């Protein structure tokens, strides 16, 4: 049988992580919509390999 205290701590950890990710997503979307954040700045994320 699982320990109730350990399961409660794991649930609290997952809940806090979920809340943090949701809040950061909301901040990124809000900044992007207000024009403060530019996700398309013209820089490539990954450069393709050149042929040898």
PDB file of N, CA, C, O and CB in Angstrom:
ATOM      1  N   UNK A   1       0.851  -1.182   0.000  1.00  0.00           N
ATOM      2  CA  UNK A   1       0.000   0.000   0.000  1.00  0.00           C
ATOM      3  C   UNK A   1       0.894   1.242   0.000  1.00  0.00           C
ATOM      4  O   UNK A   1       1.904   1.285   0.702  1.00  0.00           O
ATOM      5  CB  UNK A   1      -0.966   0.000   1.231  1.00  0.00           C
ATOM      6  N   UNK A   2       0.525   2.227  -0.773  1.00  0.00           N
ATOM      7  CA  UNK A   2       1.321   3.443  -0.889  1.00  0.00           C
ATOM      8  C   UNK A   2       1.110   4.331   0.334  1.00  0.00           C
ATOM      9  O   UNK A   2       0.044   4.333   0.949  1.00  0.00           O
ATOM     10  CB  UNK A   2       0.960   4.206  -2.178  1.00  0.00           C
ATOM     11  N   UNK A   3       2.145   5.075   0.664  1.00  0.00           N
ATOM     12  CA  UNK A   3       2.093   5.995   1.790  1.00  0.00           C
ATOM     13  C   UNK A   3       1.287   7.238   1.381  1.00  0.00           C
ATOM     14  O   UNK A   3       1.574   7.857   0.356  1.00  0.00           O
ATOM     15  CB  UNK A   3       3.533   6.387   2.257  1.00  0.00           C
ATOM     16  N   UNK A   4       0.289   7.594   2.178  1.00  0.00           N
ATOM     17  CA  UNK A   4      -0.571   8.740   1.826  1.00  0.00           C
ATOM     18  C   UNK A   4       0.201  10.053   1.822  1.00  0.00           C
ATOM     19  O   UNK A   4      -0.070  10.921   0.993  1.00  0.00           O
ATOM     20  CB  UNK A   4      -1.745   8.842   2.802  1.00  0.00           C
ATOM     21  N   UNK A   5       1.144  10.211   2.721  1.00  0.00           N
ATOM     22  CA  UNK A   5       1.920  11.460   2.765  1.00  0.00           C
ATOM     23  C   UNK A   5       2.777  11.611   1.502  1.00  0.00           C
ATOM     24  O   UNK A   5       2.882  12.702   0.942  1.00  0.00           O
ATOM     25  CB  UNK A   5       2.820  11.494   4.027  1.00  0.00           C
ATOM     26  N   UNK A   6       3.384  10.511   1.066  1.00  0.00           N
ATOM     27  CA  UNK A   6       4.209  10.574  -0.140  1.00  0.00           C
ATOM     28  C   UNK A   6       3.346  10.881  -1.363  1.00  0.00           C
ATOM     29  O   UNK A   6       3.736  11.683  -2.212  1.00  0.00           O
ATOM     30  CB  UNK A   6       4.973   9.250  -0.344  1.00  0.00           C
ATOM     31  N   UNK A   7       2.188  10.254  -1.455  1.00  0.00           N
ATOM     32  CA  UNK A   7       1.298  10.538  -2.588  1.00  0.00           C
ATOM     33  C   UNK A   7       0.804  11.982  -2.552  1.00  0.00           C
ATOM     34  O   UNK A   7       0.640  12.605  -3.601  1.00  0.00           O
ATOM     35  CB  UNK A   7       0.101   9.574  -2.585  1.00  0.00           C
ATOM     36  N   UNK A   8       0.568  12.512  -1.368  1.00  0.00           N
ATOM     37  CA  UNK A   8       0.158  13.906  -1.248  1.00  0.00           C
ATOM     38  C   UNK A   8       1.253  14.852  -1.701  1.00  0.00           C
ATOM     39  O   UNK A   8       0.974  15.856  -2.356  1.00  0.00           O
ATOM     40  CB  UNK A   8      -0.234  14.219   0.181  1.00  0.00           C
ATOM     41  N   UNK A   9       2.509  14.541  -1.357  1.00  0.00           N
ATOM     42  CA  UNK A   9       3.632  15.384  -1.774  1.00  0.00           C
ATOM     43  C   UNK A   9       3.826  15.317  -3.297  1.00  0.00           C
ATOM     44  O   UNK A   9       4.098  16.332  -3.937  1.00  0.00           O
ATOM     45  CB  UNK A   9       4.930  14.951  -1.048  1.00  0.00           C
ATOM     46  N   UNK A  10       3.685  14.128  -3.861  1.00  0.00           N
ATOM     47  CA  UNK A  10       3.813  13.988  -5.315  1.00  0.00           C
ATOM     48  C   UNK A  10       2.689  14.755  -6.019  1.00  0.00           C
ATOM     49  O   UNK A  10       2.932  15.424  -7.024  1.00  0.00           O
ATOM     50  CB  UNK A  10       3.785  12.488  -5.725  1.00  0.00           C
ATOM     51  N   UNK A  11       1.487  14.665  -5.506  1.00  0.00           N
ATOM     52  CA  UNK A  11       0.370  15.406  -6.080  1.00  0.00           C
ATOM     53  C   UNK A  11       0.580  16.907  -5.989  1.00  0.00           C
ATOM     54  O   UNK A  11       0.265  17.638  -6.927  1.00  0.00           O
ATOM     55  CB  UNK A  11      -0.921  15.027  -5.388  1.00  0.00           C
ATOM     56  N   UNK A  12       1.112  17.371  -4.864  1.00  0.00           N
ATOM     57  CA  UNK A  12       1.397  18.797  -4.695  1.00  0.00           C
ATOM     58  C   UNK A  12       2.478  19.248  -5.672  1.00  0.00           C
ATOM     59  O   UNK A  12       2.387  20.333  -6.247  1.00  0.00           O
ATOM     60  CB  UNK A  12       1.832  19.095  -3.248  1.00  0.00           C
ATOM     61  N   UNK A  13       3.495  18.420  -5.858  1.00  0.00           N
ATOM     62  CA  UNK A  13       4.564  18.746  -6.798  1.00  0.00           C
ATOM     63  C   UNK A  13       4.028  18.837  -8.230  1.00  0.00           C
ATOM     64  O   UNK A  13       4.334  19.790  -8.945  1.00  0.00           O
ATOM     65  CB  UNK A  13       5.683  17.697  -6.717  1.00  0.00           C
ATOM     66  N   UNK A  14       3.232  17.852  -8.648  1.00  0.00           N
ATOM     67  CA  UNK A  14       2.659  17.892  -9.990  1.00  0.00           C
ATOM     68  C   UNK A  14       1.699  19.067 -10.158  1.00  0.00           C
ATOM     69  O   UNK A  14       1.672  19.697 -11.215  1.00  0.00           O
ATOM     70  CB  UNK A  14       1.937  16.584 -10.291  1.00  0.00           C
ATOM     71  N   UNK A  15       0.922  19.361  -9.138  1.00  0.00           N
ATOM     72  CA  UNK A  15       0.001  20.495  -9.206  1.00  0.00           C
ATOM     73  C   UNK A  15       0.735  21.821  -9.328  1.00  0.00           C
ATOM     74  O   UNK A  15       0.340  22.683 -10.113  1.00  0.00           O
ATOM     75  CB  UNK A  15      -0.891  20.517  -7.982  1.00  0.00           C
ATOM     76  N   UNK A  16       1.808  21.988  -8.551  1.00  0.00           N
ATOM     77  CA  UNK A  16       2.593  23.224  -8.607  1.00  0.00           C
ATOM     78  C   UNK A  16       3.280  23.368  -9.959  1.00  0.00           C
ATOM     79  O   UNK A  16       3.345  24.467 -10.510  1.00  0.00           O
ATOM     80  CB  UNK A  16       3.635  23.252  -7.479  1.00  0.00           C
ATOM     81  N   UNK A  17       3.791  22.269 -10.492  1.00  0.00           N
ATOM     82  CA  UNK A  17       4.448  22.306 -11.804  1.00  0.00           C
ATOM     83  C   UNK A  17       3.450  22.663 -12.899  1.00  0.00           C
ATOM     84  O   UNK A  17       3.747  23.461 -13.788  1.00  0.00           O
ATOM     85  CB  UNK A  17       5.113  20.951 -12.115  1.00  0.00           C
ATOM     86  N   UNK A  18       2.275  22.070 -12.827  1.00  0.00           N
ATOM     87  CA  UNK A  18       1.235  22.372 -13.812  1.00  0.00           C
ATOM     88  C   UNK A  18       0.826  23.836 -13.749  1.00  0.00           C
ATOM     89  O   UNK A  18       0.674  24.483 -14.785  1.00  0.00           O
ATOM     90  CB  UNK A  18       0.014  21.478 -13.590  1.00  0.00           C
ATOM     91  N   UNK A  19       0.650  24.355 -12.559  1.00  0.00           N
ATOM     92  CA  UNK A  19       0.285  25.759 -12.394  1.00  0.00           C
ATOM     93  C   UNK A  19       1.369  26.686 -12.940  1.00  0.00           C
ATOM     94  O   UNK A  19       1.066  27.683 -13.595  1.00  0.00           O
ATOM     95  CB  UNK A  19       0.027  26.067 -10.920  1.00  0.00           C
ATOM     96  N   UNK A  20       2.632  26.354 -12.668  1.00  0.00           N
ATOM     97  CA  UNK A  20       3.738  27.164 -13.157  1.00  0.00           C
ATOM     98  C   UNK A  20       3.774  27.186 -14.687  1.00  0.00           C
ATOM     99  O   UNK A  20       3.932  28.251 -15.284  1.00  0.00           O
ATOM    100  CB  UNK A  20       5.061  26.636 -12.605  1.00  0.00           C
ATOM    101  N   UNK A  21       3.632  26.030 -15.322  1.00  0.00           N
ATOM    102  CA  UNK A  21       3.666  25.955 -16.788  1.00  0.00           C
ATOM    103  C   UNK A  21       2.493  26.716 -17.400  1.00  0.00           C
ATOM    104  O   UNK A  21       2.658  27.402 -18.409  1.00  0.00           O
ATOM    105  CB  UNK A  21       3.643  24.487 -17.254  1.00  0.00           C
ATOM    106  N   UNK A  22       1.316  26.602 -16.801  1.00  0.00           N
ATOM    107  CA  UNK A  22       0.156  27.317 -17.322  1.00  0.00           C
ATOM    108  C   UNK A  22       0.329  28.829 -17.194  1.00  0.00           C
ATOM    109  O   UNK A  22      -0.040  29.575 -18.101  1.00  0.00           O
ATOM    110  CB  UNK A  22      -1.108  26.872 -16.593  1.00  0.00           C
ATOM    111  N   UNK A  23       0.885  29.281 -16.075  1.00  0.00           N
ATOM    112  CA  UNK A  23       1.094  30.717 -15.887  1.00  0.00           C
ATOM    113  C   UNK A  23       2.142  31.257 -16.850  1.00  0.00           C
ATOM    114  O   UNK A  23       1.973  32.349 -17.392  1.00  0.00           O
ATOM    115  CB  UNK A  23       1.512  31.008 -14.448  1.00  0.00           C
ATOM    116  N   UNK A  24       3.217  30.514 -17.071  1.00  0.00           N
ATOM    117  CA  UNK A  24       4.244  30.968 -18.015  1.00  0.00           C
ATOM    118  C   UNK A  24       3.686  31.000 -19.441  1.00  0.00           C
ATOM    119  O   UNK A  24       4.001  31.911 -20.206  1.00  0.00           O
ATOM    120  CB  UNK A  24       5.490  30.048 -17.947  1.00  0.00           C
ATOM    121  N   UNK A  25       2.868  30.024 -19.798  1.00  0.00           N
ATOM    122  CA  UNK A  25       2.224  30.041 -21.105  1.00  0.00           C
ATOM    123  C   UNK A  25       1.317  31.245 -21.269  1.00  0.00           C
ATOM    124  O   UNK A  25       1.288  31.862 -22.333  1.00  0.00           O
ATOM    125  CB  UNK A  25       1.434  28.771 -21.317  1.00  0.00           C
ATOM    126  N   UNK A  26       0.579  31.581 -20.230  1.00  0.00           N
ATOM    127  CA  UNK A  26      -0.306  32.747 -20.286  1.00  0.00           C
ATOM    128  C   UNK A  26       0.497  34.039 -20.429  1.00  0.00           C
ATOM    129  O   UNK A  26       0.082  34.943 -21.155  1.00  0.00           O
ATOM    130  CB  UNK A  26      -1.187  32.809 -19.029  1.00  0.00           C
ATOM    131  N   UNK A  27       1.632  34.138 -19.751  1.00  0.00           N
ATOM    132  CA  UNK A  27       2.474  35.337 -19.858  1.00  0.00           C
ATOM    133  C   UNK A  27       3.041  35.464 -21.265  1.00  0.00           C
ATOM    134  O   UNK A  27       3.048  36.557 -21.830  1.00  0.00           O
ATOM    135  CB  UNK A  27       3.620  35.295 -18.824  1.00  0.00           C
ATOM    136  N   UNK A  28       3.518  34.361 -21.840  1.00  0.00           N
ATOM    137  CA  UNK A  28       4.078  34.402 -23.195  1.00  0.00           C
ATOM    138  C   UNK A  28       3.006  34.801 -24.207  1.00  0.00           C
ATOM    139  O   UNK A  28       3.263  35.631 -25.079  1.00  0.00           O
ATOM    140  CB  UNK A  28       4.683  33.034 -23.573  1.00  0.00           C
ATOM    141  N   UNK A  29       1.823  34.228 -24.103  1.00  0.00           N
ATOM    142  CA  UNK A  29       0.752  34.555 -25.039  1.00  0.00           C
ATOM    143  C   UNK A  29       0.316  36.008 -24.865  1.00  0.00           C
ATOM    144  O   UNK A  29       0.102  36.704 -25.858  1.00  0.00           O
ATOM    145  CB  UNK A  29      -0.447  33.609 -24.841  1.00  0.00           C
ATOM    146  N   UNK A  30       0.180  36.475 -23.635  1.00  0.00           N
ATOM    147  CA  UNK A  30      -0.234  37.858 -23.398  1.00  0.00           C
ATOM    148  C   UNK A  30       0.798  38.850 -23.935  1.00  0.00           C
ATOM    149  O   UNK A  30       0.431  39.859 -24.538  1.00  0.00           O
ATOM    150  CB  UNK A  30      -0.457  38.094 -21.903  1.00  0.00           C
ATOM    151  N   UNK A  31       2.097  38.568 -23.718  1.00  0.00           N
ATOM    152  CA  UNK A  31       3.134  39.462 -24.235  1.00  0.00           C
ATOM    153  C   UNK A  31       3.181  39.435 -25.755  1.00  0.00           C
ATOM    154  O   UNK A  31       3.429  40.461 -26.389  1.00  0.00           O
ATOM    155  CB  UNK A  31       4.497  39.080 -23.666  1.00  0.00           C
ATOM    156  N   UNK A  32       2.948  38.278 -26.334  1.00  0.00           N
ATOM    157  CA  UNK A  32       2.950  38.186 -27.800  1.00  0.00           C
ATOM    158  C   UNK A  32       1.763  38.963 -28.387  1.00  0.00           C
ATOM    159  O   UNK A  32       1.916  39.655 -29.393  1.00  0.00           O
ATOM    160  CB  UNK A  32       2.899  36.698 -28.252  1.00  0.00           C
ATOM    161  N   UNK A  33       0.600  38.853 -27.774  1.00  0.00           N
ATOM    162  CA  UNK A  33      -0.575  39.550 -28.280  1.00  0.00           C
ATOM    163  C   UNK A  33      -0.470  41.062 -28.103  1.00  0.00           C
ATOM    164  O   UNK A  33      -0.982  41.820 -28.927  1.00  0.00           O
ATOM    165  CB  UNK A  33      -1.817  39.040 -27.586  1.00  0.00           C
ATOM    166  N   UNK A  34       0.188  41.501 -27.037  1.00  0.00           N
ATOM    167  CA  UNK A  34       0.315  42.944 -26.809  1.00  0.00           C
ATOM    168  C   UNK A  34       1.434  43.568 -27.630  1.00  0.00           C
ATOM    169  O   UNK A  34       1.558  44.792 -27.668  1.00  0.00           O
ATOM    170  CB  UNK A  34       0.554  43.217 -25.341  1.00  0.00           C
ATOM    171  N   UNK A  35       2.250  42.750 -28.287  1.00  0.00           N
ATOM    172  CA  UNK A  35       3.307  43.279 -29.138  1.00  0.00           C
ATOM    173  C   UNK A  35       4.638  43.422 -28.440  1.00  0.00           C
ATOM    174  O   UNK A  35       5.590  43.901 -29.057  1.00  0.00           O
ATOM    175  CB  UNK A  35       2.901  44.591 -29.675  1.00  0.00           C
ATOM    176  N   UNK A  36       4.752  43.031 -27.185  1.00  0.00           N
ATOM    177  CA  UNK A  36       6.019  43.140 -26.465  1.00  0.00           C
ATOM    178  C   UNK A  36       6.994  42.035 -26.858  1.00  0.00           C
ATOM    179  O   UNK A  36       8.210  42.206 -26.766  1.00  0.00           O
ATOM    180  CB  UNK A  36       5.773  43.100 -24.966  1.00  0.00           C
ATOM    181  N   UNK A  37       6.461  40.922 -27.288  1.00  0.00           N
ATOM    182  CA  UNK A  37       7.287  39.764 -27.603  1.00  0.00           C
ATOM    183  C   UNK A  37       7.168  39.459 -29.088  1.00  0.00           C
ATOM    184  O   UNK A  37       6.063  39.338 -29.616  1.00  0.00           O
ATOM    185  CB  UNK A  37       6.876  38.535 -26.753  1.00  0.00           C
ATOM    186  N   UNK A  38       8.290  39.337 -29.750  1.00  0.00           N
ATOM    187  CA  UNK A  38       8.305  39.021 -31.173  1.00  0.00           C
ATOM    188  C   UNK A  38       8.924  37.646 -31.342  1.00  0.00           C
ATOM    189  O   UNK A  38      10.138  37.486 -31.208  1.00  0.00           O
ATOM    190  CB  UNK A  38       9.086  40.097 -31.993  1.00  0.00           C
ATOM    191  N   UNK A  39       8.099  36.661 -31.635  1.00  0.00           N
ATOM    192  CA  UNK A  39       8.601  35.306 -31.802  1.00  0.00           C
ATOM    193  C   UNK A  39       9.215  35.098 -33.175  1.00  0.00           C
ATOM    194  O   UNK A  39      10.059  34.217 -33.342  1.00  0.00           O
ATOM    195  CB  UNK A  39       7.490  34.308 -31.579  1.00  0.00           C
ATOM    196  N   UNK A  40       8.819  35.878 -34.148  1.00  0.00           N
ATOM    197  CA  UNK A  40       9.345  35.763 -35.506  1.00  0.00           C
ATOM    198  C   UNK A  40      10.347  36.888 -35.730  1.00  0.00           C
ATOM    199  O   UNK A  40      10.024  37.890 -36.368  1.00  0.00           O
ATOM    200  CB  UNK A  40       8.198  35.813 -36.568  1.00  0.00           C
ATOM    201  N   UNK A  41      11.558  36.728 -35.211  1.00  0.00           N
ATOM    202  CA  UNK A  41      12.557  37.787 -35.334  1.00  0.00           C
ATOM    203  C   UNK A  41      13.523  37.561 -36.488  1.00  0.00           C
ATOM    204  O   UNK A  41      14.490  38.308 -36.635  1.00  0.00           O
ATOM    205  CB  UNK A  41      13.330  37.910 -34.053  1.00  0.00           C
ATOM    206  N   UNK A  42      13.280  36.549 -37.303  1.00  0.00           N
ATOM    207  CA  UNK A  42      14.103  36.325 -38.468  1.00  0.00           C
ATOM    208  C   UNK A  42      15.301  35.430 -38.226  1.00  0.00           C
ATOM    209  O   UNK A  42      16.012  35.100 -39.175  1.00  0.00           O
ATOM    210  CB  UNK A  42      14.563  37.611 -38.988  1.00  0.00           C
ATOM    211  N   UNK A  43      15.550  35.025 -36.994  1.00  0.00           N
ATOM    212  CA  UNK A  43      16.673  34.144 -36.720  1.00  0.00           C
ATOM    213  C   UNK A  43      16.233  32.691 -36.852  1.00  0.00           C
ATOM    214  O   UNK A  43      15.168  32.305 -36.369  1.00  0.00           O
ATOM    215  CB  UNK A  43      17.251  34.412 -35.317  1.00  0.00           C
ATOM    216  N   UNK A  44      17.051  31.911 -37.499  1.00  0.00           N
ATOM    217  CA  UNK A  44      16.740  30.493 -37.643  1.00  0.00           C
ATOM    218  C   UNK A  44      17.093  29.766 -36.347  1.00  0.00           C
ATOM    219  O   UNK A  44      18.128  30.035 -35.737  1.00  0.00           O
ATOM    220  CB  UNK A  44      17.504  29.876 -38.849  1.00  0.00           C
ATOM    221  N   UNK A  45      16.239  28.857 -35.940  1.00  0.00           N
ATOM    222  CA  UNK A  45      16.492  28.100 -34.723  1.00  0.00           C
ATOM    223  C   UNK A  45      17.582  27.064 -34.970  1.00  0.00           C
ATOM    224  O   UNK A  45      18.475  26.893 -34.140  1.00  0.00           O
ATOM    225  CB  UNK A  45      15.203  27.422 -34.226  1.00  0.00           C
ATOM    226  N   UNK A  46      17.515  26.386 -36.081  1.00  0.00           N
ATOM    227  CA  UNK A  46      18.505  25.379 -36.414  1.00  0.00           C
ATOM    228  C   UNK A  46      18.986  25.612 -37.848  1.00  0.00           C
ATOM    229  O   UNK A  46      18.179  25.770 -38.765  1.00  0.00           O
ATOM    230  CB  UNK A  46      17.922  23.948 -36.244  1.00  0.00           C
ATOM    231  N   UNK A  47      20.277  25.629 -38.026  1.00  0.00           N
ATOM    232  CA  UNK A  47      20.831  25.816 -39.358  1.00  0.00           C
ATOM    233  C   UNK A  47      20.925  24.463 -40.057  1.00  0.00           C
ATOM    234  O   UNK A  47      21.416  23.505 -39.460  1.00  0.00           O
ATOM    235  CB  UNK A  47      22.220  26.501 -39.290  1.00  0.00           C
ATOM    236  N   UNK A  48      20.476  24.359 -41.287  1.00  0.00           N
ATOM    237  CA  UNK A  48      20.615  23.076 -41.995  1.00  0.00           C
ATOM    238  C   UNK A  48      22.086  22.793 -42.305  1.00  0.00           C
ATOM    239  O   UNK A  48      22.880  23.708 -42.522  1.00  0.00           O
ATOM    240  CB  UNK A  48      19.783  23.081 -43.306  1.00  0.00           C
ATOM    241  N   UNK A  49      22.419  21.530 -42.320  1.00  0.00           N
ATOM    242  CA  UNK A  49      23.784  21.135 -42.641  1.00  0.00           C
ATOM    243  C   UNK A  49      24.042  21.344 -44.124  1.00  0.00           C
ATOM    244  O   UNK A  49      23.193  21.053 -44.966  1.00  0.00           O
ATOM    245  CB  UNK A  49      24.040  19.668 -42.246  1.00  0.00           C
ATOM    246  N   UNK A  50      25.208  21.842 -44.421  1.00  0.00           N
ATOM    247  CA  UNK A  50      25.550  22.049 -45.832  1.00  0.00           C
ATOM    248  C   UNK A  50      26.031  20.726 -46.404  1.00  0.00           C
ATOM    249  O   UNK A  50      26.561  19.876 -45.689  1.00  0.00           O
ATOM    250  CB  UNK A  50      26.640  23.162 -46.002  1.00  0.00           C
ATOM    251  N   UNK A  51      25.837  20.571 -47.698  1.00  0.00           N
ATOM    252  CA  UNK A  51      26.288  19.352 -48.365  1.00  0.00           C
ATOM    253  C   UNK A  51      27.795  19.388 -48.531  1.00  0.00           C
ATOM    254  O   UNK A  51      28.377  20.431 -48.831  1.00  0.00           O
ATOM    255  CB  UNK A  51      25.597  19.181 -49.734  1.00  0.00           C
ATOM    256  N   UNK A  52      28.413  18.245 -48.335  1.00  0.00           N
ATOM    257  CA  UNK A  52      29.869  18.182 -48.461  1.00  0.00           C
ATOM    258  C   UNK A  52      30.278  17.634 -49.780  1.00  0.00           C
ATOM    259  O   UNK A  52      31.472  17.512 -50.055  1.00  0.00           O
ATOM    260  CB  UNK A  52      30.468  17.354 -47.369  1.00  0.00           C
TER     261      UNK A  52
END
